[in-house]
C-alpha cells in the first residue's frame, strides 16, 4: 500500500502534505528532523491519511492536495473534521 497524508505542526500551526509507502517510518523521519522541509517545525502530528494501491495514485492525490482547490478540499473535508474531533476529546486547548 501507498499512503497520502497530512501532518500538523502544533508549534507552527502549519500543515504538511506528503506521500509514502511506509507511513509509520515516514512520520518517524519527520519527527526526528531527518526531513529537511519539515525539520524547522517539529513536532508533527498525523491528522489524516489515506491508503492507495499504487504509488502513482498516492502521489497524484498528494499533488492535488497541494493545489489551491486541493487545499480547500482538504481543509474542509479532512483537517477541520480531524481538528474538531481533537477539540471534543480535549487534545487541543481552546
N, C-alpha and C positions, 0 to 999 in steps of 0.2 A: 504494500500500500504506500501511497504518497500523500502527503498532507499539505494543506494550505492552512495558515494560522495567523492569528492576530495577538500581539503582545501589548501589554500596557506597562508603562513605567510610572508607578505611583509618585516617584520623586519629581519627574519632569513633566508629568501629565501629558505624555505623548504616546502615540500608538505606532507599532511597527507591524508591517505586513510581510510575511515570508512563506516559504515552502521548503519541505524537507522530506526525506524518505524515512528518517528516524527522528520522530518528534521529541521524544524524551532526551535524546543525545543533543539535539539542536538547542533545546531550551537550556540544557546544562552549559553548552558553549556560550550562549547569550549571557547567562548569569555568572559565568566565571571570567567574563571580559575578553573572551577569545574571538569575538566577532567585532571587528573594527568599528562598524557603523553603529553598533548598539552599546559599546563599552562606556561612553560618557553618561549613559542614562540608567545605570544599574540601580536597583534590581529590576527584573522583568517578571511579569505575571501573565500567564496564558489566560486570555479571556474568551477565545473561540478557536475552534479548529474543525476541519472537515477532511475526510479521507477520500481519495480518488484512486482509481485503478491504475492510472498511468501517470508518469512524471509530467508528460505534456499537458494533461488535464489540470494537474495541481498548479503548474507554473502558469498556465493560461489564466486560471482563476485568480492567482496572485497578481498577475499583470492587470487584470480587470479591476481588482480591488484598489490598485494604485492610481487609477484614473479618477477624475472628478466625480463621475456618476457612480463609479465603484465605491469610492469612499462614502458618498452619500448613502448608498445602499447598505454598506457595512455598518455605518454608524446607526442607521435607523433600525436595521433588522438584527444585527448581531451584537454590536457593542452596547447599545442602550439597554437591550434585554439582559445582557450579562451584568452590567453595572447596576441595574435596578435589582437584580437578584442579590448582588453583594450588599446593597443598601439594606434590603429587607432582612438579610441574615446578619447584619451588624458588622460586616467585614470592612466597610469603608465608612469612616465617620462623616456625618452630615455637616 
